[in-house]
Amino acid sequence: MTRRFAALLVPVLLAVAGCTATDQQAAPPTATRPERPSPFADCATLTSAPASVAPAPAGGPGQPLPELTLSCFTGGAPVDLRDLRGPAVINVWASWCPPCRKELPAFQRLSDRSAGRFQVVGINSRDSRSAAQSIGEDFGVRFPMLVDQGDALQRALNRNAFPLTLFVDAEGRVRHTDATGALDDARLAALVRQHLGVEMSA
């Protein structure tokens, strides 16, 4: 009886083992999670002049942007700041900076209202890519974003403030640098009017 039971059991065990081995071999490899698409726009437009450029307001000549090349958050060719076509509003920010997070939606609204008269550009500094991406997604930030992990721009400008905003005219000259803290819509509109000569509609 025992031999007969064993003889019946062996083929069953072999069949089970065979199914298990076959199933393991046929199992597809674990899929790797694709990288999330960047919320920010491509930087290719930064070296093209805005559609309708306002004449620079009267005042001092300002200083040219530093000779500095920064990578684009979305990849592609790095951007030489001297090739950036103004007028432009450049916002230097980091995800760990509370005033930076507070003002980012106002910069996106400014970009939406620019109507081709100037560019809004972000420079993410001293930050991690994942943190910057999360903030961009959470706040709906879509304007082009450059990356300055070594705070080279702030060192070149001899500024160590966060956030830092530059108002750059059509000739690529820095007409004003603001480090007063989080800027709101009204303050941004006033600064754009004063330093770039562009009147913002309500």
ROFI-468532 format. One line per field, with one value per atom (N, C-alpha, C): residue in one letter; chain; atom name; x, y, z. Coordinates in Angstrom, 2 decimals, always signed. Example, Ala and Ser with C-alpha at 12.3 -4.5 7.8 and 13.67 -1.06 7.14 Angstrom:
ROFI-468532
resn	[a; a; a; s; s; s] .
chain	[A; A; A; A; A; A] .
name	[N; CA; C; N; CA; C] .
px	[+13.19; +12.30; +13.20; +12.85; +13.67; +12.90] .
py	[-5.69; -4.50; -3.30; -2.25; -1.06; +0.03] .
pz	[+7.80; +7.80; +7.80; +7.08; +7.14; +7.87] .
END
This chain:
ROFI-468532
resn	[m; m; m; t; t; t; r; r; r; r; r; r; f; f; f; a; a; a; a; a; a; l; l; l; l; l; l; v; v; v; p; p; p; v; v; v; l; l; l; l; l; l; a; a; a; v; v; v; a; a; a; g; g; g; c; c; c; t; t; t; a; a; a; t; t; t; d; d; d; q; q; q; q; q; q; a; a; a; a; a; a; p; p; p; p; p; p; t; t; t; a; a; a; t; t; t; r; r; r; p; p; p; e; e; e; r; r; r; p; p; p; s; s; s; p; p; p; f; f; f; a; a; a; d; d; d; c; c; c; a; a; a; t; t; t; l; l; l; t; t; t; s; s; s; a; a; a; p; p; p; a; a; a; s; s; s; v; v; v; a; a; a; p; p; p; a; a; a; p; p; p; a; a; a; g; g; g; g; g; g; p; p; p; g; g; g; q; q; q; p; p; p; l; l; l; p; p; p; e; e; e; l; l; l; t; t; t; l; l; l; s; s; s; c; c; c; f; f; f; t; t; t; g; g; g; g; g; g; a; a; a; p; p; p; v; v; v; d; d; d; l; l; l; r; r; r; d; d; d; l; l; l; r; r; r; g; g; g; p; p; p; a; a; a; v; v; v; i; i; i; n; n; n; v; v; v; w; w; w; a; a; a; s; s; s; w; w; w; c; c; c; p; p; p; p; p; p; c; c; c; r; r; r; k; k; k; e; e; e; l; l; l; p; p; p; a; a; a; f; f; f; q; q; q; r; r; r; l; l; l; s; s; s; d; d; d; r; r; r; s; s; s; a; a; a; g; g; g; r; r; r; f; f; f; q; q; q; v; v; v; v; v; v; g; g; g; i; i; i; n; n; n; s; s; s; r; r; r; d; d; d; s; s; s; r; r; r; s; s; s; a; a; a; a; a; a; q; q; q; s; s; s; i; i; i; g; g; g; e; e; e; d; d; d; f; f; f; g; g; g; v; v; v; r; r; r; f; f; f; p; p; p; m; m; m; l; l; l; v; v; v; d; d; d; q; q; q; g; g; g; d; d; d; a; a; a; l; l; l; q; q; q; r; r; r; a; a; a; l; l; l; n; n; n; r; r; r; n; n; n; a; a; a; f; f; f; p; p; p; l; l; l; t; t; t; l; l; l; f; f; f; v; v; v; d; d; d; a; a; a; e; e; e; g; g; g; r; r; r; v; v; v; r; r; r; h; h; h; t; t; t; d; d; d; a; a; a; t; t; t; g; g; g; a; a; a; l; l; l; d; d; d; d; d; d; a; a; a; r; r; r; l; l; l; a; a; a; a; a; a; l; l; l; v; v; v; r; r; r; q; q; q; h; h; h; l; l; l; g; g; g; v; v; v; e; e; e; m; m; m; s; s; s; a; a; a] .
chain	[A; A; A; A; A; A; A; A; A; A; A; A; A; A; A; A; A; A; A; A; A; A; A; A; A; A; A; A; A; A; A; A; A; A; A; A; A; A; A; A; A; A; A; A; A; A; A; A; A; A; A; A; A; A; A; A; A; A; A; A; A; A; A; A; A; A; A; A; A; A; A; A; A; A; A; A; A; A; A; A; A; A; A; A; A; A; A; A; A; A; A; A; A; A; A; A; A; A; A; A; A; A; A; A; A; A; A; A; A; A; A; A; A; A; A; A; A; A; A; A; A; A; A; A; A; A; A; A; A; A; A; A; A; A; A; A; A; A; A; A; A; A; A; A; A; A; A; A; A; A; A; A; A; A; A; A; A; A; A; A; A; A; A; A; A; A; A; A; A; A; A; A; A; A; A; A; A; A; A; A; A; A; A; A; A; A; A; A; A; A; A; A; A; A; A; A; A; A; A; A; A; A; A; A; A; A; A; A; A; A; A; A; A; A; A; A; A; A; A; A; A; A; A; A; A; A; A; A; A; A; A; A; A; A; A; A; A; A; A; A; A; A; A; A; A; A; A; A; A; A; A; A; A; A; A; A; A; A; A; A; A; A; A; A; A; A; A; A; A; A; A; A; A; A; A; A; A; A; A; A; A; A; A; A; A; A; A; A; A; A; A; A; A; A; A; A; A; A; A; A; A; A; A; A; A; A; A; A; A; A; A; A; A; A; A; A; A; A; A; A; A; A; A; A; A; A; A; A; A; A; A; A; A; A; A; A; A; A; A; A; A; A; A; A; A; A; A; A; A; A; A; A; A; A; A; A; A; A; A; A; A; A; A; A; A; A; A; A; A; A; A; A; A; A; A; A; A; A; A; A; A; A; A; A; A; A; A; A; A; A; A; A; A; A; A; A; A; A; A; A; A; A; A; A; A; A; A; A; A; A; A; A; A; A; A; A; A; A; A; A; A; A; A; A; A; A; A; A; A; A; A; A; A; A; A; A; A; A; A; A; A; A; A; A; A; A; A; A; A; A; A; A; A; A; A; A; A; A; A; A; A; A; A; A; A; A; A; A; A; A; A; A; A; A; A; A; A; A; A; A; A; A; A; A; A; A; A; A; A; A; A; A; A; A; A; A; A; A; A; A; A; A; A; A; A; A; A; A; A; A; A; A; A; A; A; A; A; A; A; A; A; A; A; A; A; A; A; A; A; A; A; A; A; A; A; A; A; A; A; A; A; A; A; A; A; A; A; A; A; A; A; A; A; A; A; A; A; A; A; A; A; A; A; A; A; A; A; A; A; A; A; A; A; A; A; A; A; A; A; A; A; A; A; A; A; A; A; A; A; A; A; A; A; A; A; A; A; A; A; A; A; A; A; A; A; A] .
name	[N; CA; C; N; CA; C; N; CA; C; N; CA; C; N; CA; C; N; CA; C; N; CA; C; N; CA; C; N; CA; C; N; CA; C; N; CA; C; N; CA; C; N; CA; C; N; CA; C; N; CA; C; N; CA; C; N; CA; C; N; CA; C; N; CA; C; N; CA; C; N; CA; C; N; CA; C; N; CA; C; N; CA; C; N; CA; C; N; CA; C; N; CA; C; N; CA; C; N; CA; C; N; CA; C; N; CA; C; N; CA; C; N; CA; C; N; CA; C; N; CA; C; N; CA; C; N; CA; C; N; CA; C; N; CA; C; N; CA; C; N; CA; C; N; CA; C; N; CA; C; N; CA; C; N; CA; C; N; CA; C; N; CA; C; N; CA; C; N; CA; C; N; CA; C; N; CA; C; N; CA; C; N; CA; C; N; CA; C; N; CA; C; N; CA; C; N; CA; C; N; CA; C; N; CA; C; N; CA; C; N; CA; C; N; CA; C; N; CA; C; N; CA; C; N; CA; C; N; CA; C; N; CA; C; N; CA; C; N; CA; C; N; CA; C; N; CA; C; N; CA; C; N; CA; C; N; CA; C; N; CA; C; N; CA; C; N; CA; C; N; CA; C; N; CA; C; N; CA; C; N; CA; C; N; CA; C; N; CA; C; N; CA; C; N; CA; C; N; CA; C; N; CA; C; N; CA; C; N; CA; C; N; CA; C; N; CA; C; N; CA; C; N; CA; C; N; CA; C; N; CA; C; N; CA; C; N; CA; C; N; CA; C; N; CA; C; N; CA; C; N; CA; C; N; CA; C; N; CA; C; N; CA; C; N; CA; C; N; CA; C; N; CA; C; N; CA; C; N; CA; C; N; CA; C; N; CA; C; N; CA; C; N; CA; C; N; CA; C; N; CA; C; N; CA; C; N; CA; C; N; CA; C; N; CA; C; N; CA; C; N; CA; C; N; CA; C; N; CA; C; N; CA; C; N; CA; C; N; CA; C; N; CA; C; N; CA; C; N; CA; C; N; CA; C; N; CA; C; N; CA; C; N; CA; C; N; CA; C; N; CA; C; N; CA; C; N; CA; C; N; CA; C; N; CA; C; N; CA; C; N; CA; C; N; CA; C; N; CA; C; N; CA; C; N; CA; C; N; CA; C; N; CA; C; N; CA; C; N; CA; C; N; CA; C; N; CA; C; N; CA; C; N; CA; C; N; CA; C; N; CA; C; N; CA; C; N; CA; C; N; CA; C; N; CA; C; N; CA; C; N; CA; C; N; CA; C; N; CA; C; N; CA; C; N; CA; C; N; CA; C; N; CA; C; N; CA; C; N; CA; C; N; CA; C; N; CA; C; N; CA; C; N; CA; C; N; CA; C; N; CA; C; N; CA; C; N; CA; C; N; CA; C; N; CA; C; N; CA; C; N; CA; C; N; CA; C; N; CA; C; N; CA; C; N; CA; C; N; CA; C; N; CA; C; N; CA; C; N; CA; C; N; CA; C; N; CA; C; N; CA; C; N; CA; C; N; CA; C; N; CA; C; N; CA; C; N; CA; C; N; CA; C; N; CA; C; N; CA; C; N; CA; C; N; CA; C] .
px	[+0.83; +0.00; +0.86; +1.94; +2.82; +3.53; +4.04; +4.72; +3.77; +2.54; +1.56; +1.24; +1.12; +0.85; +2.02; +3.24; +4.44; +4.51; +4.18; +4.23; +3.23; +2.09; +1.11; +1.51; +2.20; +2.55; +3.68; +4.66; +5.83; +5.45; +4.63; +4.26; +3.53; +2.72; +2.00; +2.99; +3.97; +4.98; +5.80; +6.16; +6.93; +6.13; +4.84; +3.98; +3.88; +3.72; +3.63; +4.93; +6.06; +7.37; +7.58; +7.16; +7.30; +6.50; +5.28; +4.43; +5.05; +5.58; +6.18; +7.39; +8.24; +9.44; +9.05; +8.07; +7.64; +7.04; +6.23; +5.61; +6.66; +7.70; +8.75; +9.51; +9.77; +10.51; +9.66; +8.35; +7.49; +7.08; +7.34; +6.92; +7.67; +6.97; +7.65; +8.51; +9.58; +10.41; +9.63; +10.00; +9.32; +9.56; +8.50; +8.62; +9.20; +10.14; +10.69; +9.75; +9.62; +8.71; +9.29; +8.55; +9.09; +9.25; +10.25; +10.47; +9.31; +8.87; +7.75; +8.16; +7.25; +7.59; +7.72; +8.60; +8.82; +7.62; +7.23; +6.13; +6.58; +7.89; +8.42; +8.55; +8.51; +8.65; +10.11; +10.29; +11.63; +12.32; +13.66; +14.42; +14.82; +14.43; +14.86; +14.40; +13.26; +12.73; +13.50; +14.34; +14.99; +15.98; +16.48; +17.43; +16.76; +15.43; +14.66; +13.99; +14.02; +13.42; +11.90; +11.30; +9.83; +9.18; +7.92; +7.22; +7.20; +6.86; +6.80; +7.55; +8.72; +9.60; +9.34; +9.11; +8.92; +10.27; +10.34; +11.61; +12.01; +13.31; +13.81; +13.46; +13.04; +12.72; +13.97; +13.78; +14.92; +15.54; +16.81; +17.48; +18.88; +19.51; +20.88; +20.99; +22.20; +22.39; +22.26; +22.51; +22.46; +23.69; +23.82; +24.96; +24.52; +25.39; +25.01; +24.91; +24.11; +24.05; +25.44; +25.75; +27.07; +27.32; +28.59; +28.96; +28.86; +27.73; +27.43; +26.54; +26.86; +26.06; +25.39; +24.07; +23.29; +22.54; +22.34; +21.58; +20.09; +19.33; +17.87; +17.28; +16.26; +15.64; +15.13; +14.65; +14.08; +15.13; +16.40; +17.45; +17.69; +18.35; +18.67; +19.94; +20.16; +21.39; +21.40; +22.56; +22.67; +22.45; +22.12; +21.81; +22.86; +23.49; +24.40; +23.55; +23.65; +22.80; +23.00; +24.20; +24.43; +23.63; +23.17; +22.37; +20.88; +20.51; +19.09; +18.53; +17.41; +16.82; +15.78; +16.03; +15.09; +14.08; +13.20; +13.09; +12.74; +13.20; +12.95; +12.89; +12.09; +12.04; +12.59; +13.69; +14.36; +14.17; +13.58; +13.32; +14.21; +15.08; +15.96; +15.28; +15.10; +14.31; +14.80; +14.28; +14.55; +13.30; +13.09; +11.89; +11.86; +13.04; +13.10; +12.92; +12.73; +12.61; +11.13; +10.54; +9.10; +8.67; +9.42; +8.98; +9.01; +9.95; +10.02; +8.73; +8.33; +7.11; +5.89; +5.88; +4.74; +4.56; +5.68; +5.58; +5.53; +5.86; +5.90; +4.58; +3.41; +2.17; +2.02; +2.51; +2.44; +3.32; +4.47; +5.33; +4.69; +3.97; +3.27; +2.18; +1.45; +0.41; +1.05; +2.20; +2.91; +3.29; +3.78; +4.12; +2.89; +1.76; +0.51; +0.08; +0.35; -0.09; +0.95; +2.11; +3.18; +2.84; +1.99; +1.50; +2.63; +3.73; +4.83; +5.68; +5.45; +6.21; +7.50; +7.57; +8.79; +8.71; +9.81; +9.87; +9.96; +9.39; +9.58; +10.41; +11.51; +12.47; +12.73; +12.75; +13.11; +14.53; +15.20; +16.50; +16.40; +16.38; +16.31; +17.72; +17.95; +19.31; +19.39; +20.51; +20.78; +19.62; +19.14; +17.93; +18.12; +17.23; +17.23; +16.22; +16.50; +15.62; +14.21; +14.11; +12.80; +11.98; +12.63; +11.90; +11.42; +12.29; +11.90; +10.76; +10.84; +9.78; +8.46; +8.48; +7.25; +6.61; +7.44; +6.91; +6.31; +7.01; +6.49; +5.14; +5.00; +3.74; +2.64; +2.99; +1.98; +1.46; +2.35; +1.96; +1.64; +1.70; +1.36; +2.33; +3.62; +4.63; +5.05; +4.91; +5.17; +6.24; +6.68; +7.67; +9.03; +9.93; +11.21; +12.02; +12.74; +13.49; +14.94; +15.86; +17.27; +17.69; +18.84; +19.32; +20.71; +20.85; +22.12; +22.41; +22.86; +23.04; +24.16; +25.12; +26.23; +26.10; +24.91; +24.61; +25.63; +26.03; +27.02; +26.49; +25.19; +24.62; +24.66; +24.25; +24.24; +25.65; +26.61; +28.00; +28.48; +28.12; +28.52; +27.90; +26.69; +25.99; +26.32; +27.10; +27.44; +26.18; +25.23; +23.98; +23.79; +23.28; +23.07; +21.63; +20.71; +19.32; +18.46; +17.46; +16.40; +15.07; +14.12; +14.25; +14.97; +15.42; +16.11; +15.50; +15.13; +14.49; +15.23; +15.54; +16.25; +15.30; +15.36; +14.59; +15.59; +15.51; +16.52; +15.88; +16.53; +15.96; +16.26; +15.82; +15.96; +17.41; +18.32; +19.74; +20.48; +19.74; +20.38; +21.04; +20.62; +21.20; +20.27; +20.84; +20.06; +19.71; +18.42; +17.97; +17.63; +17.27; +16.92; +17.04; +17.50; +17.57; +16.76; +15.80; +14.92; +15.17; +15.39; +15.60; +14.80; +13.60; +12.80; +11.89; +11.91; +11.03; +10.01; +8.96; +7.94; +7.22; +7.20; +6.53; +5.13; +4.16; +2.80; +2.51; +1.30; +0.94; +1.09; +0.63; +0.68; +2.11; +2.93; +4.33; +5.08; +4.84; +5.49; +5.09; +3.81; +3.34; +4.01; +4.15; +4.79; +6.26; +6.95; +8.38; +8.58; +7.70; +7.78; +7.55; +6.59; +6.31; +7.50; +8.05; +9.13; +10.44; +10.79; +12.13; +12.17; +11.03; +11.00; +10.14; +9.40; +8.57; +7.37; +6.88; +5.73; +4.58; +3.47; +2.27; +1.48; +1.19; +0.45; -1.03; -1.87; -3.31; -3.77; -4.89; -5.41; -5.92] .
py	[-1.20; +0.00; +1.24; +1.22; +2.37; +2.62; +1.50; +1.66; +2.20; +1.70; +2.14; +3.64; +4.08; +5.50; +6.39; +5.91; +6.66; +6.77; +5.69; +5.70; +6.71; +6.85; +7.82; +9.26; +9.41; +10.75; +11.39; +10.59; +11.15; +11.91; +11.38; +12.15; +13.46; +13.40; +14.62; +15.68; +15.32; +16.28; +16.83; +15.97; +16.43; +17.41; +17.13; +18.03; +19.38; +19.38; +20.66; +21.42; +20.70; +21.35; +21.91; +21.16; +21.61; +22.85; +22.94; +24.12; +25.33; +25.12; +26.24; +26.78; +25.91; +26.35; +27.06; +26.47; +27.09; +28.46; +28.59; +29.87; +30.92; +30.51; +31.47; +31.92; +30.99; +31.36; +32.26; +32.02; +32.77; +34.13; +34.36; +35.62; +36.78; +37.85; +39.00; +39.72; +40.38; +41.14; +42.30; +42.65; +43.77; +45.05; +45.76; +47.00; +48.11; +48.86; +50.00; +51.19; +51.99; +53.13; +54.22; +54.66; +55.69; +57.02; +57.79; +59.10; +60.03; +60.80; +61.71; +62.81; +63.20; +64.30; +65.60; +66.46; +67.74; +68.65; +69.37; +70.33; +71.60; +71.83; +73.08; +73.04; +74.23; +74.34; +74.13; +73.80; +73.65; +75.01; +75.00; +76.25; +76.79; +76.10; +76.52; +77.93; +78.36; +79.69; +80.82; +80.50; +81.56; +82.40; +81.84; +82.59; +83.25; +83.23; +83.94; +85.14; +86.25; +87.47; +87.31; +87.90; +87.88; +88.50; +88.19; +88.61; +90.12; +90.86; +92.32; +92.92; +93.46; +93.96; +95.44; +95.78; +97.18; +97.87; +99.17; +99.90; +99.97; +99.93; +99.99; +101.33; +101.34; +102.61; +103.44; +104.72; +105.60; +105.27; +105.50; +105.21; +104.72; +104.22; +103.73; +102.57; +102.34; +101.29; +99.88; +99.71; +98.37; +97.57; +96.42; +95.53; +94.33; +93.83; +92.63; +91.43; +90.46; +89.20; +88.57; +87.85; +87.21; +86.22; +86.01; +84.99; +83.64; +83.00; +81.78; +80.89; +79.60; +78.64; +77.69; +77.58; +76.74; +75.67; +74.52; +73.45; +73.72; +73.14; +73.27; +72.09; +72.34; +71.28; +70.14; +70.48; +69.46; +68.78; +69.18; +68.61; +69.50; +68.94; +69.73; +70.55; +71.48; +72.27; +73.22; +73.37; +74.36; +75.76; +76.69; +78.06; +79.00; +79.78; +80.83; +82.05; +82.52; +83.64; +84.87; +85.04; +86.19; +86.07; +84.85; +84.64; +84.76; +84.90; +85.00; +86.30; +86.20; +87.37; +88.01; +89.26; +90.01; +90.75; +91.46; +91.62; +90.29; +90.17; +88.94; +89.23; +88.44; +88.44; +87.08; +87.10; +85.87; +85.69; +84.56; +84.27; +83.13; +83.41; +82.39; +81.86; +80.54; +79.97; +78.58; +78.10; +76.73; +76.21; +74.92; +74.34; +74.47; +74.53; +74.59; +76.02; +76.98; +78.40; +78.79; +79.01; +79.34; +80.55; +81.69; +82.82; +82.47; +81.59; +81.17; +80.43; +79.49; +78.74; +79.65; +80.64; +81.56; +82.37; +82.80; +83.70; +82.99; +81.70; +81.01; +81.09; +80.93; +81.08; +82.47; +83.51; +84.87; +84.98; +84.30; +84.31; +83.55; +82.47; +81.77; +82.65; +83.35; +84.27; +85.39; +85.87; +86.90; +86.37; +85.14; +84.51; +84.40; +84.01; +83.89; +85.24; +86.32; +87.67; +88.41; +87.81; +88.52; +88.81; +87.98; +88.19; +88.43; +87.70; +87.81; +89.06; +89.88; +91.13; +90.95; +89.90; +89.58; +88.09; +87.56; +86.16; +86.07; +85.03; +84.70; +83.42; +83.48; +82.38; +82.03; +80.76; +80.31; +79.78; +79.97; +79.32; +78.63; +77.31; +76.52; +76.34; +76.76; +76.79; +76.03; +75.34; +74.62; +73.70; +72.93; +72.13; +70.75; +69.83; +68.51; +68.52; +67.71; +67.67; +67.22; +66.21; +65.68; +66.71; +67.47; +68.49; +69.61; +70.05; +71.11; +70.64; +69.39; +68.85; +68.81; +68.37; +68.29; +69.66; +70.67; +72.03; +72.52; +72.27; +72.68; +72.04; +70.76; +70.06; +70.61; +70.77; +71.21; +72.61; +73.51; +74.90; +75.22; +74.22; +74.46; +75.40; +75.31; +76.18; +75.58; +76.37; +75.84; +76.62; +77.78; +78.55; +77.83; +78.19; +77.48; +77.58; +76.49; +76.41; +75.99; +76.84; +76.51; +75.98; +75.33; +74.71; +75.25; +75.72; +76.27; +75.65; +74.40; +73.70; +74.30; +74.95; +75.51; +76.99; +77.56; +78.98; +79.91; +79.53; +80.33; +81.72; +81.82; +83.12; +84.07; +83.60; +84.46; +84.91; +84.01; +84.40; +85.44; +85.27; +86.24; +87.61; +87.62; +88.87; +89.40; +88.62; +88.97; +89.11; +88.20; +88.15; +86.76; +86.69; +85.39; +85.24; +85.94; +85.96; +84.96; +84.43; +83.64; +84.21; +84.43; +84.40; +85.65; +85.55; +86.66; +86.82; +88.06; +88.29; +89.37; +89.07; +90.00; +90.48; +91.77; +92.37; +92.77; +92.09; +92.21; +92.85; +93.89; +94.59; +93.85; +94.46; +93.82; +93.67; +94.45; +94.36; +93.38; +92.68; +91.71; +92.33; +93.56; +94.24; +94.11; +93.86; +93.75; +95.16; +95.51; +96.85; +96.96; +95.83; +95.86; +94.44; +94.36; +93.09; +93.24; +92.35; +92.43; +91.25; +91.56; +90.53; +90.88; +91.44; +91.92; +90.84; +89.63; +88.57; +88.20; +87.52; +87.03; +88.19; +88.15; +89.18; +88.70; +89.62; +89.28; +89.88; +89.66; +90.11; +91.63; +92.38; +93.84; +94.35; +93.81; +94.25; +93.86; +92.65; +92.23; +93.14; +93.47; +94.35; +95.72; +96.25; +97.56; +97.50; +96.43; +96.30; +96.13; +95.37; +95.19; +96.51; +97.28; +98.59; +99.54; +99.56; +100.49; +100.15; +98.86; +98.49; +97.92; +97.45; +96.92; +97.76; +98.71; +99.59; +98.90; +97.83; +97.08; +97.30; +97.79; +98.00; +96.70; +96.24; +95.00; +95.31; +94.61; +94.78; +94.05; +94.49; +93.86; +92.48] .
pz	[+0.00; +0.00; +0.00; +0.82; +0.92; -0.40; -1.05; -2.34; -3.40; -3.39; -4.37; -4.18; -2.92; -2.62; -3.06; -2.79; -3.19; -4.70; -5.39; -6.86; -7.44; -6.76; -7.22; -6.87; -5.75; -5.25; -6.04; -6.48; -7.17; -8.44; -9.33; -10.54; -10.21; -9.14; -8.75; -8.30; -7.46; -6.99; -8.15; -9.09; -10.25; -11.09; -11.23; -12.02; -11.36; -10.02; -9.28; -9.40; -9.22; -9.32; -10.72; -11.72; -13.10; -13.37; -12.85; -13.03; -12.37; -11.17; -10.43; -11.17; -11.65; -12.36; -13.65; -14.36; -15.61; -15.36; -14.28; -13.96; -13.64; -12.90; -12.53; -13.77; -14.68; -15.89; -16.79; -16.81; -17.71; -17.14; -15.83; -15.21; -15.84; -16.22; -16.84; -15.80; -16.23; -15.29; -14.70; -13.48; -12.81; -13.59; -13.91; -14.69; -13.82; -14.36; -13.64; -13.82; -12.76; -12.80; -13.70; -14.71; -15.60; -14.85; -15.27; -14.66; -15.00; -13.98; -14.20; -15.17; -16.06; -16.97; -16.18; -16.64; -15.96; -16.13; -15.07; -15.22; -15.94; -15.99; -16.52; -18.05; -18.65; -20.11; -20.51; -21.77; -22.33; -22.37; -22.34; -22.29; -23.65; -24.73; -26.07; -26.41; -25.86; -26.18; -25.51; -24.54; -23.75; -24.57; -25.65; -26.46; -27.67; -27.69; -28.72; -28.08; -28.77; -28.23; -28.11; -27.07; -26.98; -28.22; -28.44; -29.66; -29.83; -28.78; -28.89; -27.71; -28.01; -26.97; -26.72; -25.46; -25.09; -25.03; -25.37; -25.24; -23.78; -23.52; -22.15; -21.53; -20.26; -19.61; -19.40; -19.24; -19.00; -17.65; -17.53; -16.26; -16.51; -15.48; -15.58; -16.54; -17.07; -18.06; -17.49; -16.19; -15.61; -15.97; -15.35; -15.60; -16.42; -17.30; -18.07; -17.14; -17.55; -16.80; -16.75; -15.69; -15.60; -16.73; -17.04; -18.01; -17.30; -17.48; -16.73; -17.57; -17.64; -18.39; -17.42; -17.54; -16.64; -17.43; -16.81; -17.47; -17.35; -18.25; -18.24; -17.47; -16.68; -15.88; -16.76; -17.96; -18.84; -19.71; -19.59; -20.43; -21.65; -22.64; -23.83; -23.62; -24.53; -24.50; -23.30; -22.64; -21.56; -22.11; -21.23; -21.64; -21.05; -21.94; -21.51; -21.16; -19.92; -19.51; -20.39; -20.95; -21.84; -23.13; -23.47; -24.68; -24.40; -23.14; -22.78; -23.35; -24.05; -24.71; -23.80; -23.45; -22.62; -23.48; -22.81; -21.37; -20.69; -19.43; -18.69; -17.19; -16.52; -15.07; -14.64; -13.90; -13.48; -11.99; -11.61; -10.20; -9.73; -8.75; -8.17; -6.91; -6.83; -5.75; -5.37; -4.24; -3.79; -3.07; -3.12; -2.54; -1.01; -0.38; +1.09; +1.62; +0.74; +1.12; +1.15; +2.35; +2.43; +1.61; +1.61; +0.76; -0.73; -1.13; -2.53; -2.91; -2.06; -2.35; -2.36; -1.48; -1.40; -2.67; -3.28; -4.43; -5.78; -5.84; -7.14; -7.92; -7.28; -8.06; -8.68; -8.00; -8.58; -9.82; -9.81; -10.99; -12.15; -11.84; -12.91; -13.50; -12.65; -13.16; -13.97; -13.54; -14.30; -15.68; -15.73; -17.01; -17.90; -17.31; -18.09; -18.66; -17.93; -18.33; -19.18; -19.40; -20.10; -21.56; -22.16; -23.54; -24.54; -24.38; -25.32; -25.20; -24.18; -24.03; -23.25; -22.42; -21.69; -21.30; -20.85; -20.44; -18.92; -18.36; -16.95; -16.91; -16.18; -16.12; -14.66; -14.35; -13.01; -12.99; -11.87; -11.64; -10.28; -10.31; -9.09; -8.56; -7.32; -6.76; -5.44; -5.24; -3.98; -3.59; -4.53; -4.31; -4.91; -4.56; -5.20; -6.34; -7.33; -8.50; -8.10; -7.25; -6.88; -6.11; -5.22; -4.46; -5.37; -6.29; -7.23; -8.13; -8.59; -9.45; -8.70; -7.44; -6.66; -6.47; -6.18; -6.01; -7.33; -8.43; -9.74; -10.04; -9.71; -9.94; -9.01; -7.73; -6.74; -7.02; -7.52; -7.72; -9.18; -10.05; -11.46; -12.15; -11.81; -12.42; -13.75; -14.83; -16.17; -16.93; -16.42; -17.19; -17.18; -18.11; -18.21; -16.92; -16.62; -15.37; -15.64; -15.20; -15.23; -13.86; -13.81; -12.56; -12.23; -10.99; -10.50; -9.13; -9.13; -7.86; -7.01; -7.64; -6.88; -6.57; -6.68; -6.47; -7.13; -8.35; -9.09; -9.43; -9.77; -10.13; -8.93; -7.77; -6.60; -6.22; -6.37; -6.09; -7.09; -8.36; -9.38; -9.12; -8.57; -8.28; -6.88; -6.12; -4.74; -3.88; -4.11; -3.35; -2.78; -1.56; -0.94; -0.45; -1.06; -0.58; -1.34; -0.66; -1.26; -0.78; -1.67; -3.12; -3.63; -4.88; -5.52; -6.91; -7.27; -8.56; -9.33; -10.59; -11.47; -12.56; -12.85; -13.94; -15.01; -16.16; -17.22; -18.45; -18.99; -20.14; -21.44; -22.57; -23.87; -24.30; -23.69; -24.01; -23.11; -22.25; -21.36; -20.14; -19.80; -18.63; -17.43; -16.28; -15.04; -14.58; -14.70; -14.32; -12.84; -12.23; -10.81; -10.24; -9.01; -8.28; -7.01; -6.82; -5.65; -4.72; -3.44; -2.42; -1.17; -1.38; -0.25; +0.33; -0.22; +0.27; -0.77; -0.34; -1.28; -1.97; -3.29; -4.09; -4.45; -4.40; -4.80; -6.18; -6.67; -8.03; -8.19; -7.22; -7.34; -7.35; -6.47; -6.40; -7.67; -8.18; -9.43; -10.59; -10.68; -11.76; -11.66; -10.44; -10.26; -10.65; -10.29; -10.63; -12.13; -12.77; -14.23; -14.94; -14.48; -15.07; -14.87; -13.67; -13.34; -14.03; -14.07; -14.54; -15.95; -16.46; -17.82; -18.75; -18.19; -19.02; -19.61; -18.97; -19.46; -18.49; -19.02; -18.20; -18.15; -16.95; -16.78; -16.60; -17.33; -17.17; -15.92; -15.37; -14.14; -14.41] .
END
